């Protein structure tokens, strides 16, 4: 039963739902407490993973949907890396080169 659920990609839908709840909880916490993670800092990373889950889920339907989801993962990953590079350039030299 569980093996079929994993093979069909059904578990990917559950994980997608959990990540949506995670983002909503983090955003709500930041709104209420005024502290916490900035949405723009982690959303591209979450989206890249979610698009990979979506590709797994769509693989059973049609390859075009899986390919579109993989393209979305690539674009989200590129946005994440670009944001990290911009933030790294803003750091002083000492902070960039610490272990």
PENORDA-V700902 format. One record per helix or strand of 2 or more residues. SS is the DSSP state (A for helix, B for strand). FROM is the first residue (numbers start at 1). LEN is the number of residues. If there is no record, write none. Layout:
ss & from & len
SS & FROM & LEN
SS & FROM & LEN
//
This chain:
ss & from & len
A & 2 & 7
A & 10 & 24
A & 39 & 20
A & 63 & 27
A & 93 & 4
//
